[in-house]
Amino acid sequence: MLILQDKQLRTTILRTALPAMMEMILYMLIGIVDVAIVGRLGAAPLAAVGVGAEIFFAVVLILEALGIGSAVLVAQAKGAGRFEDANRIASQTVMLGLLIGIIAGALGLVFTEDIIRLFNVEAAVFTQAVAYLRITFWVTPIALTFYMICTVYRGWGRTEIPMYMALAVNIINIAGVYILVYGKFGFPRMGVAGAALATSIAHVCGFVIGVIFLSRGQGQLKVQWQWMKKLSLSVIRKIFSLGIPSFAEQFFNNFSTITSVYLIVSTGTLAFAAHQVGVTVESLSFMPGIGIAIAATALVGRSIGARNTAEARRMARGTMEFALLIMGCFGVVFALFPYQVASLFTNDREIINIAGLLLRIASLEQLTIAIAAVLGGILRGTGDTRTPMFITILLTWAYRIPMLYLVIRVLHLPIQFAWMVFVSDWLLRSIILTVIYRRKKSLQRGPITNEA
């Protein structure tokens, strides 16, 4: 493997990818901590947090995908040495995040109950999920802008900065969830609402840290306040031209997730609780893959900006090999020790039995998730944000959702068959992206050597 032979390549990728991987894992710890703590309260609170968190983070992360446009632009600006342009893009991104977040948060608060009713959950789950969303939707503008700031820093190549911010958010969230859910240190026992409040407070603190970093020019990227007085149509147009395809891709990814939740909830609270444990655990594996994909976007984008095609190909291959190594290890763990891993998140034996089986199935998709995620990141680095979008839309509408409906609503099969649909979906995505990547001439000319 090239990454094992080329020390310089390995060092460059690790320096960018490891902080991004750690950041993604830290963000998933927000959900993991919520599940681990609320899971001790029973199946209904666990299901409520599952539904509420899926909806809130789906809204935020779908909109945050617009920041991919900013990430690509600052990466290419850095490669070309246009630092003033990068500062201008960062300034406009902060302003854009706040404006879009205000609109999304207001709509979420108005339609909270209607959104939860779409999932046809049991009464106890409905009440607690509504409470969760009514708290978290208030911080949508702040949470969205925080994640967009992180996205800009990733594109800039300073992935350690959002990692530090994610660490701060997690420390605050862990302390807050423990204190507010169980009512420790004189605070009232709030249950699911406590988890929502802790998550909200943590994101507010993360936003404040991000704004301070940008205003002080941390990592040589600085917000210029004169560029925040009004939106620059030329900058916003560039951000949207690259970001809207990623937004659409994220929308359909999250749409399929929400649809999965909608269908799986109908199988019963126990099955959905087991599904939530399985999803939470598996997120630990594909978050490194997403982190490496982020590094691929930054490194390939910087090389493209510098007009160094050979270096772009080299970075593409190195990030792919790294992702396969990391996620392959997770696949082995899920295959050999699924029930032991599931037991870390709940003490309910029935949930553990189902979740363990789901994790063993998930071991089959680790390599294909790695391939699909990193190839998508590579293509975005070249400025091609449309191809990943089209593949996501195609597989979501033409395969995943119809197959889930068939398996759950028509055939009434157990939840493990739904997870087999997920496995086959990732396999198809990885095959299609591989074919497209191999035909992308701008990244395939000439052999790859150990020299840039």
C-alpha positions in Angstrom: 0.0 0.0 0.0 1.3 3.5 -0.9 0.5 4.9 2.5 2.7 2.4 4.2 5.6 3.0 1.8 5.5 6.8 1.5 6.4 8.4 4.9 5.8 11.9 3.7 2.3 11.0 2.3 1.5 9.2 5.5 2.5 12.1 7.7 0.6 14.7 5.7 -2.6 12.6 5.7 -2.3 11.7 9.4 -1.7 15.4 10.3 -5.0 16.4 8.6 -7.1 13.2 9.0 -6.5 12.3 12.6 -7.9 15.6 14.1 -10.9 15.4 11.7 -11.5 11.7 12.7 -11.3 12.6 16.4 -13.6 15.6 15.8 -16.2 13.3 14.1 -15.9 10.8 16.9 -16.3 13.5 19.5 -19.5 14.8 17.8 -20.9 11.3 17.8 -20.1 11.0 21.5 -22.8 13.6 22.1 -25.4 11.1 20.9 -23.6 8.2 22.5 -23.6 9.8 25.9 -27.2 10.7 25.6 -28.1 7.1 24.7 -25.8 5.6 27.4 -27.3 7.8 30.1 -30.9 8.0 29.0 -30.9 4.3 28.1 -30.9 3.5 31.8 -34.3 5.1 32.1 -36.0 2.6 29.9 -37.1 1.9 26.3 -39.5 4.9 26.0 -37.0 7.6 27.0 -34.4 6.0 24.8 -36.7 5.9 21.8 -37.7 9.6 22.5 -34.1 10.8 22.5 -33.5 8.7 19.4 -36.4 10.3 17.5 -35.7 13.8 18.8 -32.0 13.7 18.2 -32.4 12.3 14.7 -34.7 15.1 13.7 -32.7 18.0 15.3 -29.3 16.8 14.0 -30.8 16.0 10.6 -32.0 19.6 10.3 -28.7 21.0 11.4 -26.5 18.7 9.4 -28.5 19.0 6.2 -28.2 22.8 6.3 -24.6 22.6 7.5 -23.8 20.8 4.2 -24.0 24.2 2.5 -20.7 24.9 4.3 -19.0 22.3 2.1 -19.1 25.0 -0.6 -17.1 27.2 1.7 -14.7 24.4 2.6 -13.9 23.7 -1.0 -13.5 27.5 -1.8 -11.1 28.2 1.2 -9.1 25.0 0.4 -8.6 26.1 -3.2 -7.9 29.7 -2.1 -5.2 28.5 0.3 -3.6 26.3 -2.4 -3.6 29.4 -4.7 -2.3 31.7 -2.0 -5.4 33.9 -2.0 -5.7 34.3 1.8 -7.8 37.5 1.7 -10.4 35.7 -0.3 -10.5 32.9 2.3 -11.1 35.4 5.1 -14.0 36.9 3.1 -15.5 33.5 2.5 -15.3 32.6 6.2 -17.0 35.9 7.2 -19.9 35.4 4.8 -20.3 31.8 6.0 -20.8 32.8 9.6 -23.5 35.3 8.5 -25.1 32.8 6.2 -25.3 30.2 9.0 -27.0 32.5 11.4 -29.6 33.7 8.9 -30.5 30.2 7.7 -30.5 28.8 11.2 -33.0 31.5 12.4 -35.5 30.5 9.7 -35.0 26.7 10.3 -35.3 27.0 14.1 -38.5 29.1 13.9 -40.1 26.7 11.6 -39.1 23.8 13.8 -40.6 25.4 16.9 -43.9 26.1 15.1 -44.3 22.5 13.7 -42.7 20.4 16.5 -45.7 18.3 17.3 -46.7 17.9 13.6 -43.1 16.6 12.9 -43.3 14.0 15.7 -46.7 12.9 14.7 -45.3 11.8 11.4 -43.5 9.0 13.2 -46.6 7.5 14.8 -44.8 6.7 18.0 -46.4 5.6 21.3 -47.8 8.3 23.6 -45.0 8.2 26.1 -42.4 8.5 23.4 -44.3 11.3 21.7 -44.5 13.5 24.8 -40.8 13.2 25.6 -39.7 13.6 22.0 -41.7 16.9 21.7 -40.0 18.1 24.9 -36.6 17.3 23.5 -37.2 19.2 20.2 -38.8 22.2 21.9 -35.6 22.8 23.7 -33.1 22.0 21.0 -34.8 23.9 18.2 -34.1 27.2 20.0 -30.4 26.8 19.5 -30.6 25.9 15.8 -29.0 29.2 14.5 -26.2 28.8 16.9 -25.6 25.1 16.4 -25.8 25.5 12.6 -23.3 28.3 12.6 -21.0 26.4 14.9 -20.9 23.4 12.5 -20.3 25.7 9.5 -17.4 27.3 11.3 -15.9 23.9 11.8 -16.5 23.0 8.2 -14.6 26.1 7.0 -11.6 25.3 9.3 -11.5 21.7 7.9 -11.4 23.1 4.3 -8.6 25.4 5.4 -6.7 22.3 6.5 -6.5 23.2 10.2 -8.5 20.2 11.3 -7.1 20.4 14.9 -9.0 23.6 15.6 -12.6 22.1 15.2 -11.3 19.0 17.1 -10.5 21.2 20.1 -13.9 22.9 19.8 -15.6 19.5 19.6 -13.7 18.4 22.7 -15.0 21.4 24.6 -18.6 20.7 23.4 -18.3 17.1 24.6 -17.0 17.9 28.0 -19.8 20.3 28.6 -22.4 17.9 27.2 -21.2 14.9 29.3 -21.3 16.9 32.5 -24.6 18.5 31.6 -26.4 15.3 30.6 -25.3 13.4 33.7 -26.3 16.3 36.0 -29.6 17.2 34.3 -31.0 13.8 33.3 -30.5 12.3 36.8 -30.8 15.5 38.9 -27.4 15.6 40.5 -25.8 18.3 42.6 -29.1 19.9 43.5 -30.5 20.2 40.0 -33.9 18.8 39.2 -34.2 15.4 37.6 -35.2 16.3 34.0 -34.9 13.0 32.1 -35.1 13.4 28.3 -35.5 17.2 28.6 -32.3 17.3 30.6 -30.4 15.6 27.7 -31.8 18.2 25.3 -30.9 21.1 27.5 -27.3 19.8 28.0 -26.9 19.4 24.3 -28.2 22.9 23.7 -25.9 24.5 26.3 -22.9 22.6 24.9 -23.5 23.9 21.3 -23.9 27.5 22.6 -20.5 27.2 24.2 -19.0 25.7 21.1 -20.4 28.6 19.0 -18.8 31.2 21.4 -15.5 29.5 21.1 -15.7 29.3 17.3 -16.5 33.0 17.0 -13.6 33.9 19.3 -11.2 31.8 17.3 -12.2 33.3 14.0 -12.2 36.9 15.3 -8.7 36.4 16.6 -7.4 34.9 13.4 -6.8 31.4 14.9 -5.1 29.2 12.3 -4.4 32.3 10.1 -8.1 32.4 9.1 -9.9 35.5 10.3 -13.4 36.9 10.2 -13.4 40.4 8.7 -16.3 42.3 10.3 -16.6 44.7 7.4 -17.6 41.7 5.3 -20.4 40.8 7.7 -22.4 44.0 7.4 -24.3 42.5 4.4 -24.3 39.4 2.3 -22.1 39.5 -0.8 -24.0 38.0 -3.6 -20.9 37.0 -5.5 -19.5 35.1 -2.6 -22.9 33.5 -1.6 -23.4 32.5 -5.2 -20.0 30.6 -5.2 -20.8 29.0 -1.9 -24.2 27.9 -3.1 -23.0 26.6 -6.4 -20.7 24.1 -4.6 -22.7 23.8 -1.4 -26.2 23.1 -2.8 -25.3 19.7 -4.3 -23.8 18.7 -0.9 -26.9 20.1 0.8 -29.0 18.0 -1.5 -26.8 15.0 -0.9 -27.0 15.5 2.9 -30.8 16.0 2.7 -31.4 12.7 1.0 -29.0 10.9 3.3 -30.8 12.3 6.3 -34.2 11.8 4.6 -33.4 8.1 4.2 -32.4 8.0 7.9 -35.6 9.7 9.0 -37.6 7.4 6.7 -35.8 4.5 8.3 -36.8 5.8 11.7 -40.4 6.3 10.6 -40.6 2.7 9.3 -38.6 1.0 12.1 -40.7 2.8 14.8 -43.7 0.9 13.5 -42.0 -2.4 14.5 -42.3 -1.5 18.2 -40.4 0.4 20.9 -38.1 -2.6 21.6 -37.0 -3.0 18.0 -36.4 0.7 17.6 -34.5 1.0 20.9 -32.2 -1.8 19.7 -31.9 -0.1 16.3 -30.9 3.1 18.1 -28.2 1.3 20.1 -26.9 -0.3 16.9 -26.8 3.0 15.0 -25.1 4.7 17.9 -22.4 2.1 18.1 -21.9 1.9 14.4 -21.4 5.7 14.3 -18.1 5.1 16.1 -16.9 3.3 13.0 -18.1 5.5 10.1 -17.2 8.8 11.8 -13.5 8.0 11.2 -14.4 7.3 7.6 -16.1 10.7 7.4 -13.1 12.4 9.1 -10.8 10.9 6.5 -13.2 12.0 3.7 -13.0 15.5 5.1 -9.2 15.3 5.0 -9.4 14.1 1.4 -11.5 17.1 0.4 -9.0 19.5 2.0 -5.9 17.8 0.7 -7.2 17.2 -2.8 -8.7 20.6 -3.0 -5.5 22.3 -1.9 -3.6 20.3 -4.6 -6.1 21.3 -7.2 -5.9 24.9 -6.2 -2.1 24.7 -6.6 -2.7 23.0 -10.0 -0.7 20.0 -8.9 -2.7 17.0 -10.3 -0.1 14.4 -9.4 -0.2 15.5 -5.8 -4.0 15.4 -5.9 -3.9 11.8 -7.1 -1.4 10.9 -4.5 -3.5 12.3 -1.7 -6.6 10.6 -3.1 -5.0 7.2 -3.0 -3.5 7.7 0.4 -6.7 8.8 2.1 -8.6 5.8 0.6 -6.0 3.3 1.8 -6.1 4.8 5.3 -9.9 4.7 5.5 -10.0 1.0 4.5 -7.4 0.1 7.2 -9.3 1.9 10.0 -12.8 0.9 9.1 -11.7 -2.7 8.4 -10.6 -2.9 12.0 -14.0 -1.8 13.2 -15.6 -4.5 10.9 -13.6 -7.2 12.7 -14.6 -5.9 16.1 -18.3 -5.8 15.2 -18.1 -9.3 13.7 -16.4 -10.9 16.7 -17.7 -9.0 19.7 -21.1 -7.5 18.8 -23.0 -8.4 22.0 -20.3 -7.2 24.3 -20.2 -3.9 22.5 -24.0 -3.5 22.7 -24.0 -4.2 26.4 -22.0 -1.0 27.0 -25.0 1.1 26.1 -27.9 -0.7 27.8 -28.5 -3.3 30.5 -31.7 -4.5 28.8 -31.0 -8.1 27.7 -33.7 -8.1 25.0 -32.2 -4.9 23.5 -28.7 -6.3 23.7 -29.7 -9.5 21.8 -31.2 -7.6 18.9 -28.6 -4.8 18.8 -25.8 -7.4 18.8 -27.2 -9.1 15.8 -27.5 -5.7 14.0 -23.9 -4.9 14.7 -22.7 -8.2 13.3 -24.6 -7.4 10.1 -23.0 -3.9 10.2 -19.6 -5.5 10.0 -20.4 -6.4 6.4 -20.6 -2.7 5.3 -17.6 -1.1 6.9 -15.3 -1.3 3.9 -18.0 -0.1 1.5 -18.8 2.9 3.7 -15.1 3.7 3.7 -15.0 3.6 -0.1 -18.1 5.6 -0.7 -17.3 8.3 1.9 -13.7 8.9 0.8 -14.5 8.8 -2.9 -17.2 11.4 -2.2 -14.6 13.6 -0.4 -12.1 13.3 -3.2 -14.6 14.3 -5.8 -15.7 17.3 -3.7 -12.0 18.4 -3.4 -11.9 18.6 -7.2 -14.9 20.8 -7.2 -17.3 18.0 -8.3 -20.0 18.2 -5.6 -22.7 17.1 -8.0 -21.7 13.5 -8.6 -22.0 12.4 -4.9 -25.3 14.2 -4.8 -26.7 12.4 -7.8 -25.6 9.0 -6.5 -27.2 9.7 -3.1 -30.5 10.7 -4.7 -30.5 7.7 -7.0 -29.8 5.2 -4.3 -32.1 6.8 -1.8 -35.2 7.0 -4.0 -34.7 4.1 -6.3 -33.3 1.5 -3.8 -33.0 2.2 -0.1 -36.5 3.6 0.7 -38.5 1.2 -1.6 -36.6 -1.8 -0.2 -37.1 -0.7 3.4 -40.8 -0.3 2.7 -41.0 -3.7 1.2 -39.1 -5.4 4.0 -40.9 -3.7 6.9 -44.4 -2.7 5.7 -45.1 -5.3 3.1 -43.3 -8.4 4.1 -43.3 -7.6 7.9 -39.8 -9.0 8.3 -37.7 -8.5 11.5 -35.5 -5.4 11.8 -32.3 -7.3 10.9 -33.6 -7.5 7.3 -33.8 -3.7 7.2 -30.1 -3.6 8.1 -29.3 -6.0 5.3 -30.9 -3.3 3.0 -28.4 -0.8 4.5 -25.5 -3.2 3.7 -26.6 -3.7 0.0 -27.1 0.1 -0.4 -23.6 0.9 0.7 -22.2 -1.8 -1.6 -24.0 -0.3 -4.6 -22.8 3.3 -3.7 -19.2 2.2 -3.5 -19.3 0.3 -6.8 -20.9 3.3 -8.7 -18.5 5.8 -7.2 -15.5 3.6 -7.9 -16.5 3.3 -11.6 -17.0 7.1 -11.8 -13.7 7.9 -10.0 -11.7 5.6 -12.3 -13.1 7.5 -15.3 -12.3 10.9 -14.0 -9.4 11.7 -16.3 -8.1 14.7 -14.4 -7.1 12.5 -11.5 -5.9 9.4 -13.4 -3.2 10.6 -15.7 0.2 8.9 -15.2 1.5 6.6 -12.5 1.6 7.5 -8.8 5.0 7.5 -7.2 6.5 8.4 -3.8 7.3 11.8 -5.1 4.8 14.7 -5.2 
